[in-house]
Amino acid sequence: MKPTAVRSRATGRITLADVAHAAGVSPITVSRALRGERAVDPELVARVQAAVAKLGYLPNPAARALASGVGSHVAVLIPMLSNALFVDLLEATQRTLRQGGYQTLIGVTHYDPAEEESLLREQLLHRPAGLIVTGLERNDATRNLIAQAGVPCVHVMEASGTAGVYCVGFSQMDAGEELTHHLLGRGHKRIAFAAAQLDPRTLQRLEGWRKALQTAGLYDTTLEWLNPAPSSISLGARMFEQIMGQQPAVDAIFFCNDDLAQGALLAALRLGIAVPQRVAVAGFNDLTGSDQMLPPLTTVRTPRAEIGTAAATMLLALMRDEDVASPCVDLGYELLVRGST
């Protein structure tokens, strides 16, 4: 019985040549059809796809990367997987890239510049076709790696007008300033800023808070509560108790992330502190459950899924040498006023 294909002698795998033989086309036609090139006749594409399905052919990404100089995947660096913010962003990014024919190689930096540099060096060894990185601030070594990688890179979660930088995000500082103006507009004068993790985007929100209070003539350094520990509900509860013991008393607290604010609201219930009558509480990012708190949490909705989709779409265009309408896409944010303020 004649075999359906001659397998590679070295590995036993079905090869591109096997698919070409089964489809009655040249290997280059198979390669172009599998890459989705529009110039390939649809009838030939159908024959190639039928041969691929019949033979169980799996393309060899490593071989493709060696031949072309780049791989069929995109390296994506995010700070955390335990934060729903980045999970939402990552899911949207991966979905869009897969639709474009690319896989994702994920690296988690834990907000550590040295770890980010190490991860990027490792990922560049796999010759990615493109990069997606979180934020605009990083050490010089990592910045040089990105510049010398020879592949397009898109930055997410921040917006910048810097020439040559592709980014999708919003102004963290403007969002922080607007939320503070909302609290001022409610008549609050002693507005604390409570933050954890202290990553660059948190510090940009801090700058927005400072700007609003300085303009109002109400800024006081003792209102800054900054903790480098990871953000969490339990930390938010502890910070709330500490801040409520401050004198002169505060009448509003702007938490840099919703999990901290959720912890504060739970602590207020436990301690019998009325929100917002005694103290207003606001968060940031509109995480799951914030609208179900007692009272519902005032917060800033950040478009992380939309950012992931837009960043992946931009990167796909760059990897295909297509024009990009704008190197910086600002998707804005939304202030959600609820019962806690």
Disulfide bonds with the S-S distance in Angstrom:
none
